[in-house]
Amino acid sequence: MGGYGSGDWLRYDTKTTTENQHRIDIRWLKKEGSLEPGIFGSLSWSSRGEQTGRVDYRITEHCMKLFYDYRKNGGDWLSVEETIYFDVTPCNYGGSRKWFLCPHCNRRVAVIYGAGKYFLCRHCYDLTYASQQENVNDRKFCSGSGSLDTSLAYAA
């Protein structure tokens, strides 16, 4: 028990998860004030102190233009320029909300993922959330259904 190959982490039917991908979240950009037309900026990702990716961007009234380099399987670097269009929906109590339109399927999404050459929605890359791949016991343990007494007991 517990040897190499045991457990769920080597299952053949697991999918790539969103947590392992470079992502751009429009809600985070809005919170940072980075969705105003005319803004230029860059996004970078790192792991253990080492940069794993970088994207430069420019915001216009109707889209976000991405500029980055991409390399597949150690091949030559390719310069990529990608346009991600916005969609706007009204909010119930006034104002509006911006969304990304996936360049591949035109779906309205809040997050796009760099799981390949382009930034697309999780559906186009067939990505799942890590929690969707947990087994029944993991879900029970992490769901909060069990009780853990964290109160302090004082001796009388």
C-alpha positions in Angstrom: 0.0 0.0 0.0 1.1 3.5 -0.7 3.7 2.5 -3.3 4.4 4.0 -6.7 1.3 4.2 -8.8 -1.1 3.9 -6.0 -3.6 6.7 -5.4 -5.6 8.9 -7.6 -2.8 11.2 -8.8 -1.8 8.9 -11.6 -5.3 8.1 -12.9 -5.5 7.9 -16.7 -8.8 9.8 -16.7 -7.7 12.9 -15.0 -7.9 16.2 -16.9 -5.7 19.2 -16.8 -6.8 21.6 -14.2 -7.3 25.4 -14.3 -5.1 25.8 -11.2 -2.0 24.7 -13.3 -2.4 27.3 -16.1 -1.6 30.9 -16.7 -4.8 32.8 -16.3 -6.1 36.3 -16.9 -9.1 37.3 -14.7 -11.1 40.3 -15.8 -12.5 40.8 -12.3 -8.9 41.2 -11.0 -8.1 43.6 -13.8 -11.1 45.7 -12.9 -10.2 45.7 -9.2 -6.7 46.9 -10.1 -8.1 49.7 -12.3 -6.5 48.2 -15.4 -9.5 48.0 -17.7 -9.6 51.7 -18.8 -9.1 52.3 -22.5 -5.5 53.4 -23.3 -3.9 51.4 -20.5 -0.7 49.5 -21.3 0.6 46.9 -18.9 2.1 43.5 -18.4 1.1 40.4 -16.5 3.6 37.9 -15.3 3.4 34.5 -13.5 6.0 32.9 -11.3 6.6 29.7 -9.5 9.1 29.4 -6.6 10.6 32.8 -7.4 11.2 32.0 -11.1 9.1 33.7 -13.8 7.1 31.2 -15.8 5.3 33.5 -18.2 4.7 37.1 -19.2 2.1 38.9 -21.3 2.1 42.5 -22.3 -1.3 44.0 -23.0 -3.1 47.1 -24.2 -6.7 48.0 -23.4 -9.0 49.6 -25.9 -12.7 50.5 -25.7 -13.8 47.1 -27.0 -11.0 44.7 -26.5 -7.7 43.7 -24.8 -4.7 43.1 -27.1 -2.2 40.6 -25.8 1.4 40.4 -26.9 3.6 37.5 -25.8 6.0 34.8 -27.0 5.0 31.2 -27.2 7.1 28.0 -27.6 5.8 24.5 -28.0 7.8 21.5 -26.8 11.1 23.4 -26.7 10.8 24.5 -30.3 11.3 28.0 -31.7 9.8 31.0 -30.0 6.8 32.5 -31.8 5.6 36.1 -31.3 1.8 36.1 -30.7 -0.6 39.0 -30.9 -4.1 38.1 -29.8 -7.3 40.1 -29.4 -9.7 39.3 -26.7 -13.0 41.2 -27.2 -15.2 42.4 -24.3 -18.9 42.0 -23.8 -20.8 44.2 -21.4 -23.9 43.2 -19.3 -26.0 45.6 -17.2 -26.1 45.0 -13.4 -29.4 44.8 -11.5 -28.8 48.0 -9.5 -27.1 50.1 -12.1 -23.7 50.1 -13.8 -22.4 47.3 -16.0 -20.0 44.4 -15.9 -17.3 43.5 -18.5 -16.6 40.0 -19.6 -14.1 38.4 -22.0 -15.5 36.8 -25.1 -13.5 33.6 -25.8 -11.8 34.0 -29.2 -12.5 30.4 -30.1 -16.1 29.8 -29.0 -17.3 33.3 -28.3 -18.5 32.3 -24.8 -18.8 35.1 -22.2 -16.3 34.3 -19.4 -14.5 36.0 -16.6 -11.2 34.1 -16.9 -9.2 33.0 -19.9 -6.4 30.5 -19.7 -3.0 30.2 -21.5 -3.0 26.4 -21.7 -1.8 26.5 -25.3 -0.7 29.0 -27.9 -3.7 31.2 -27.3 -5.7 32.4 -24.3 -9.1 30.7 -24.4 -11.8 29.7 -22.0 -11.6 26.6 -19.8 -14.2 24.9 -22.0 -12.2 25.2 -25.2 -9.1 23.7 -23.4 -11.3 21.1 -21.6 -9.9 22.2 -18.3 -11.5 21.3 -15.0 -11.2 22.6 -11.4 -9.0 20.4 -9.1 -12.0 19.9 -6.8 -13.9 18.2 -9.6 -11.3 15.4 -9.6 -11.3 14.8 -5.9 -12.6 11.4 -4.7 -15.6 11.1 -2.3 -13.4 10.9 0.8 -11.4 14.0 -0.1 -14.6 15.9 -0.6 -16.0 14.8 2.8 -12.8 15.8 4.5 -12.5 19.3 2.9 -16.2 20.1 2.7 -16.5 21.2 6.3 -19.2 18.6 7.0 -17.1 17.1 9.8 -16.8 19.0 13.1 -13.5 20.0 14.6 -13.7 21.5 18.1 -11.3 24.4 18.2 -12.6 25.8 21.5 -10.2 26.0 24.5 -10.9 23.8 27.5 -10.0 25.2 30.9 -9.5 23.0 33.9 -11.8 23.8 36.8 
